[in-house]
């Protein structure tokens, strides 16, 4: 034994000088501690002495021990037979051992073995030093090298040192992770969790590039100002996102919130042209940015120089982490911002549509109303004028006024979800035959022929039963037929019903001008029309009536380039 006069430990009191020290506060408060065993602190040198003393120390453990060791400690404790036997004795004697070490791919098997003998094993990155604290003693072992014998050990039974090191151990224990979790990460190839504060701006730039490169299917970017899009584009980040969107067009989710202006117009346009599934919302200026990749990694940077040309020149400190709780928190924050921007855009669109609706409705109501008032005034002031023609004109405009009013009311019911249906079982073919007959009697154009066929035969009397609102379905078919006549100056308009499985398909084909390319994407929305006499509400109303009866409606231009065909599907009534 060598006393602590050794140069390596100049601050350690020697066993000989221990008696001259005043009693510790703990011993004063607990008289039972003042036993015949004197407090001492020693250094044990040499392999044989060190190993023998360590084994003796472990033999004196009665109920619990706290062990903290570096990454070599598991191989030492499990690789040295005499030490391993002591752990086996701990298990048999129900000694509770808490053990902290750094679990690595090199010591993972030793850690698994060690877990069989200790109460719990926990992992902590970069653990240095090796110590054991029991109820009454403490040892500190010099750096271990796998299963080699120790050559130097510090020992103490001084209560103050024991309490200090137990306090130190408890702090480490509370911060350490369960070893099972770390082992699972290593064996599963899972990247360990990290949280970095980055002050090196060039490193922060590389982190953003790496983050963009790592994106597989989902990227959520919140940019602080319009020039931020220019800066990340110069890093190649935008190109990485476009590539992901092009490779996974149906499954990728890439969202960008960024103030839009002339500064980044060309970049936003390039994104739209090359990857239309990347969604960009106009945002507000902010003092920070946020980047999330695949719900796995997160980065954020403080904006210090809004007008800087380079990303590294624009930012202050940056954060980078893959901690799940951190990533989930910022992803939730992003989604809140995204939903707020979407709602804001929807409100703007709703206000615009509402104003358009009022303007169009007012204009359309004004035209027939003025006609009715004008013709009525003529009748009143000039009763001698031909009454028949004027009465027909008044009736025609009053009918148009009534139809427009009903359409506006229908749109209001649809949007307020108060459209009511009175369903009944009836023969769809019979209904269509009656509608066709009414239109034939009203056709003034001899150059247009109306044909109706059931099941693509000449017989239009085959019963096809549906359960639907008869009045509303008449409204839909009349709307589609009216549209066909508006855009067909000559040729044929044909209506066909066909049963397919448990559904009926109705189609109305014309040889008119077809659907204009610019209208096609918005065909069944409000106010979409090229007719000079319509409001563009009929198709919108028809679509909602069919869908409210579990059906579907669509349209397409005819393959021969002449006219268009409108379809709807309804379930059959058995």
HUGITA-V310288 format. One record per residue. N is the residue number from 0. SS is DSSP state (hx for helix, st for strand, lp for the rest). PHI is phi as a letter, one per 20 degrees, with the letter a starting at -180 (* if undefined). D_LAST is the distance of its C-alpha to the last C-alpha in Angstrom with 1 decimal. Layout:
# HUGITA-V310288
{{N SS PHI D_LAST} {N SS PHI D_LAST}}
This chain:
# HUGITA-V310288
{{0 lp * 100.6} {1 st d 101.3} {2 lp f 101.4} {3 lp e 99.6} {4 lp f 102.8} {5 lp g 101.1} {6 hx f 100.7} {7 hx f 96.9} {8 hx c 96.4} {9 lp f 99.1} {10 lp e 97.3} {11 lp e 96.7} {12 lp f 99.3} {13 lp f 101.1} {14 lp f 101.3} {15 lp f 105.0} {16 lp e 104.5} {17 hx f 101.6} {18 hx f 103.9} {19 hx e 105.3} {20 lp f 101.9} {21 lp f 101.1} {22 lp f 98.5} {23 lp f 94.9} {24 hx g 93.3} {25 hx f 90.9} {26 hx f 93.7} {27 hx f 95.4} {28 hx f 92.3} {29 lp c 91.8} {30 hx g 95.2} {31 hx f 93.6} {32 hx f 93.3} {33 lp e 97.0} {34 lp e 97.6} {35 lp f 100.2} {36 lp f 97.9} {37 lp f 99.1} {38 lp f 96.7} {39 lp b 97.2} {40 st c 95.7} {41 st c 96.5} {42 st c 95.8} {43 st d 95.5} {44 st d 96.5} {45 lp n 96.3} {46 hx f 93.6} {47 hx f 95.0} {48 hx f 95.9} {49 hx f 92.7} {50 hx f 90.5} {51 hx f 92.4} {52 hx f 92.4} {53 hx f 88.6} {54 hx f 87.9} {55 hx f 90.2} {56 hx g 88.4} {57 hx f 85.0} {58 hx f 86.5} {59 lp e 87.3} {60 lp f 83.7} {61 lp d 82.8} {62 lp c 79.4} {63 st b 78.0} {64 st b 78.6} {65 st d 77.2} {66 st c 77.4} {67 st c 76.9} {68 lp b 77.5} {69 lp f 77.0} {70 lp f 74.8} {71 lp e 77.5} {72 hx f 77.7} {73 hx g 74.8} {74 hx f 76.5} {75 hx f 79.9} {76 hx f 78.8} {77 hx e 76.8} {78 hx e 79.1} {79 lp e 82.4} {80 hx g 82.5} {81 hx f 84.7} {82 hx f 82.5} {83 hx g 79.3} {84 hx f 80.8} {85 hx f 81.4} {86 hx f 77.7} {87 hx f 76.9} {88 hx f 79.3} {89 hx g 77.6} {90 hx f 74.3} {91 hx f 76.0} {92 lp e 77.9} {93 lp l 74.9} {94 lp e 76.5} {95 st e 74.0} {96 st d 74.3} {97 st d 72.5} {98 st c 72.8} {99 st d 72.3} {100 st b 72.5} {101 lp e 71.0} {102 lp e 68.4} {103 lp c 68.4} {104 lp f 67.1} {105 lp e 70.7} {106 lp d 71.0} {107 hx g 67.4} {108 hx f 68.2} {109 hx f 71.3} {110 hx f 69.2} {111 hx f 66.6} {112 hx f 69.5} {113 hx f 71.2} {114 lp f 68.0} {115 lp f 68.5} {116 lp d 71.7} {117 lp d 71.3} {118 lp f 69.3} {119 st b 67.6} {120 st d 68.2} {121 st c 67.4} {122 st d 67.6} {123 lp b 69.4} {124 lp f 70.1} {125 lp m 73.8} {126 lp f 75.4} {127 lp c 79.1} {128 lp n 81.7} {129 st b 81.5} {130 st b 82.3} {131 st c 81.8} {132 st c 82.2} {133 st d 82.7} {134 lp f 83.7} {135 lp c 87.3} {136 lp b 87.8} {137 st b 86.7} {138 st c 87.1} {139 st c 86.4} {140 st d 86.3} {141 lp f 87.3} {142 lp g 84.7} {143 lp e 83.2} {144 lp c 82.9} {145 lp l 80.3} {146 lp d 82.1} {147 lp f 85.7} {148 lp f 88.0} {149 lp e 88.7} {150 lp d 92.2} {151 st b 92.3} {152 st c 90.8} {153 st e 91.4} {154 st c 91.5} {155 st b 91.8} {156 lp d 91.6} {157 lp f 92.4} {158 hx f 90.0} {159 hx f 89.8} {160 hx f 88.6} {161 hx f 86.2} {162 hx f 84.6} {163 hx f 84.5} {164 hx f 82.8} {165 hx f 80.3} {166 hx f 79.4} {167 hx f 79.1} {168 hx f 76.9} {169 hx g 74.6} {170 hx f 74.0} {171 hx f 73.1} {172 hx g 70.9} {173 hx f 68.8} {174 hx e 68.2} {175 lp f 67.5} {176 st d 64.1} {177 st g 63.0} {178 hx f 64.2} {179 hx g 60.8} {180 hx f 59.1} {181 hx f 61.8} {182 hx f 61.6} {183 hx f 57.8} {184 hx f 58.4} {185 hx f 61.0} {186 hx f 59.2} {187 lp e 55.9} {188 lp m 57.8} {189 lp e 56.8} {190 lp f 59.1} {191 lp f 61.2} {192 lp f 60.7} {193 lp b 63.1} {194 st b 63.8} {195 st d 66.4} {196 st d 68.2} {197 st d 69.4} {198 lp d 72.4} {199 lp f 73.0} {200 hx f 71.2} {201 hx f 71.2} {202 hx f 69.6} {203 hx f 67.0} {204 hx f 66.2} {205 hx f 65.8} {206 hx f 63.6} {207 hx f 61.2} {208 hx f 61.3} {209 hx f 60.6} {210 hx f 57.8} {211 hx f 56.1} {212 hx f 56.7} {213 hx e 55.0} {214 lp f 51.7} {215 lp d 48.9} {216 lp c 45.7} {217 st c 46.4} {218 st c 49.3} {219 st c 49.8} {220 st d 52.9} {221 st d 54.4} {222 lp d 57.3} {223 lp f 60.0} {224 lp b 60.9} {225 hx f 60.2} {226 hx f 63.0} {227 hx f 61.6} {228 hx f 59.0} {229 hx f 61.9} {230 hx f 63.8} {231 hx f 61.1} {232 hx f 60.3} {233 hx f 64.0} {234 lp e 63.5} {235 lp n 60.6} {236 hx f 58.1} {237 hx f 55.7} {238 hx f 55.8} {239 hx f 54.8} {240 hx f 51.8} {241 hx f 50.7} {242 hx f 51.0} {243 hx f 48.8} {244 hx f 46.1} {245 hx f 46.3} {246 hx f 46.0} {247 lp c 43.1} {248 lp g 41.2} {249 lp e 37.9} {250 lp c 39.3} {251 lp f 42.5} {252 st c 43.1} {253 st c 46.2} {254 st c 47.0} {255 st c 50.3} {256 st d 51.6} {257 st b 54.6} {258 lp g 56.4} {259 lp d 55.8} {260 lp b 58.6} {261 lp f 60.5} {262 lp f 62.1} {263 lp d 59.0} {264 hx g 57.0} {265 hx f 57.6} {266 hx f 56.6} {267 hx f 53.4} {268 hx f 52.6} {269 hx f 53.4} {270 hx f 51.0} {271 hx f 48.2} {272 hx f 48.9} {273 hx e 49.2} {274 lp b 46.6} {275 lp f 44.2} {276 lp e 42.4} {277 st e 45.6} {278 st e 45.1} {279 st c 48.2} {280 st d 48.6} {281 st f 51.6} {282 lp d 53.7} {283 lp d 56.9} {284 lp f 60.3} {285 lp b 61.1} {286 lp d 64.0} {287 st b 62.1} {288 st c 59.6} {289 st b 57.0} {290 st c 55.5} {291 st c 52.9} {292 st d 51.9} {293 lp l 48.8} {294 lp l 49.3} {295 lp d 52.3} {296 st c 55.3} {297 st c 56.5} {298 st c 59.4} {299 st b 60.8} {300 st c 63.9} {301 st f 65.9} {302 st e 66.5} {303 lp d 70.3} {304 lp c 70.9} {305 lp g 67.9} {306 lp e 69.5} {307 lp f 70.6} {308 lp e 69.7} {309 lp d 69.2} {310 hx g 66.9} {311 hx f 69.9} {312 hx e 71.9} {313 hx e 69.3} {314 st e 68.5} {315 st e 70.4} {316 st f 69.4} {317 st c 66.1} {318 st d 64.0} {319 st b 62.2} {320 st b 60.3} {321 lp c 57.6} {322 lp f 57.5} {323 hx g 53.9} {324 hx f 54.6} {325 hx f 56.3} {326 hx f 53.7} {327 hx f 50.9} {328 hx f 52.9} {329 hx f 53.5} {330 hx f 50.0} {331 hx f 48.7} {332 hx f 51.4} {333 hx f 50.2} {334 hx f 46.6} {335 hx f 47.8} {336 hx f 49.8} {337 hx f 46.9} {338 hx f 44.4} {339 hx f 47.1} {340 hx f 47.6} {341 hx f 43.9} {342 hx f 43.6} {343 hx f 46.7} {344 hx f 45.4} {345 hx f 42.1} {346 hx f 44.1} {347 hx f 46.2} {348 hx f 43.2} {349 hx f 41.6} {350 hx f 44.9} {351 hx f 45.1} {352 hx f 41.6} {353 hx f 42.2} {354 hx f 45.5} {355 hx f 43.9} {356 hx f 41.1} {357 hx f 43.8} {358 hx f 46.0} {359 hx f 43.3} {360 hx f 41.8} {361 hx f 45.3} {362 hx f 46.1} {363 hx f 43.0} {364 hx f 43.5} {365 hx f 47.2} {366 hx f 46.8} {367 hx f 44.9} {368 hx f 46.8} {369 hx f 50.1} {370 hx f 49.1} {371 hx f 48.1} {372 hx f 51.4} {373 hx f 53.4} {374 hx f 52.2} {375 hx f 52.6} {376 hx f 56.2} {377 hx f 57.0} {378 hx f 55.8} {379 hx f 57.9} {380 hx e 61.0} {381 lp c 60.9} {382 lp f 59.3} {383 lp f 60.9} {384 lp f 58.6} {385 lp g 55.7} {386 hx f 53.2} {387 hx f 50.1} {388 hx f 49.9} {389 hx f 50.5} {390 hx f 47.9} {391 hx f 45.3} {392 hx f 46.3} {393 hx f 46.0} {394 hx f 42.6} {395 hx f 41.4} {396 hx f 42.7} {397 hx f 41.5} {398 hx f 37.9} {399 hx f 38.4} {400 hx f 39.7} {401 hx f 36.8} {402 hx f 34.3} {403 hx f 36.3} {404 hx f 36.6} {405 hx f 32.8} {406 hx f 32.3} {407 hx f 34.9} {408 hx f 33.3} {409 hx f 29.9} {410 hx g 31.7} {411 hx f 33.4} {412 hx f 30.2} {413 hx f 28.6} {414 hx f 31.7} {415 lp e 32.1} {416 lp l 28.5} {417 lp d 28.2} {418 lp f 25.6} {419 lp d 23.3} {420 lp d 19.7} {421 lp d 18.4} {422 st e 14.6} {423 st b 12.7} {424 st e 9.6} {425 st b 11.1} {426 st e 11.5} {427 hx f 13.0} {428 hx f 15.1} {429 hx f 16.7} {430 hx f 17.6} {431 hx f 19.2} {432 hx g 21.0} {433 hx f 22.6} {434 hx f 23.7} {435 hx f 25.1} {436 hx f 27.0} {437 hx f 28.5} {438 hx f 29.7} {439 hx g 31.2} {440 hx f 33.2} {441 hx d 34.5} {442 lp f 35.5} {443 lp e 39.2} {444 lp d 39.5} {445 lp f 39.7} {446 lp e 39.7} {447 st d 36.0} {448 st d 33.3} {449 st d 29.7} {450 st c 27.1} {451 st c 23.3} {452 st c 21.4} {453 st d 17.8} {454 lp l 17.4} {455 lp l 21.2} {456 lp c 22.1} {457 lp e 24.0} {458 lp e 21.2} {459 lp d 19.5} {460 lp d 17.6} {461 lp f 14.6} {462 lp f 11.6} {463 lp c 9.5} {464 st e 7.3} {465 st c 8.0} {466 st d 9.2} {467 st b 12.8} {468 st e 16.4} {469 hx f 16.9} {470 hx f 20.7} {471 hx f 20.8} {472 hx f 18.6} {473 hx g 21.0} {474 hx f 23.7} {475 hx f 22.6} {476 hx f 22.2} {477 hx f 25.5} {478 hx f 27.2} {479 hx f 26.3} {480 hx f 27.3} {481 hx f 30.5} {482 hx f 31.4} {483 hx f 31.1} {484 hx f 33.5} {485 hx f 35.9} {486 lp d 36.6} {487 lp c 36.4} {488 lp e 39.6} {489 lp b 39.0} {490 st o 36.5} {491 st c 32.8} {492 st d 29.8} {493 st c 26.6} {494 st d 23.0} {495 st c 20.3} {496 st d 16.5} {497 st b 15.2} {498 st e 12.0} {499 st b 13.1} {500 lp l 11.4} {501 lp d 8.4} {502 st c 10.2} {503 st d 11.7} {504 st d 15.5} {505 st d 17.6} {506 st c 21.3} {507 st c 24.3} {508 st d 27.5} {509 lp c 31.0} {510 lp d 34.5} {511 lp e 36.3} {512 lp e 38.3} {513 lp n 35.7} {514 lp e 35.4} {515 lp f 38.9} {516 hx g 39.6} {517 hx f 40.9} {518 hx e 37.7} {519 hx g 35.2} {520 lp f 35.3} {521 lp d 34.9} {522 lp g 32.6} {523 lp d 30.0} {524 lp e 32.7} {525 lp f 34.6} {526 lp m 37.4} {527 lp d 36.7} {528 lp a 37.5} {529 lp d 40.0} {530 lp f 39.5} {531 lp e 42.5} {532 lp d 40.4} {533 lp c 37.6} {534 lp e 37.6} {535 lp m 35.3} {536 lp d 32.8} {537 hx g 29.9} {538 hx f 28.5} {539 hx f 29.1} {540 hx f 27.1} {541 hx f 24.3} {542 hx g 24.0} {543 hx f 23.9} {544 hx f 21.3} {545 hx f 18.8} {546 hx f 19.7} {547 lp f 19.4} {548 lp d 15.6} {549 lp m 15.3} {550 lp d 16.1} {551 st b 19.2} {552 st c 21.7} {553 st b 24.7} {554 st b 27.2} {555 st b 29.7} {556 st f 32.6} {557 lp f 32.4} {558 lp g 34.2} {559 lp e 36.6} {560 lp n 37.8} {561 lp d 36.8} {562 lp m 34.4} {563 st b 31.3} {564 st c 27.5} {565 st d 25.2} {566 st c 21.7} {567 st b 18.8} {568 st d 15.5} {569 st c 12.5} {570 st f 9.3} {571 st f 6.2} {572 lp d 3.8} {573 lp e 0.0}}
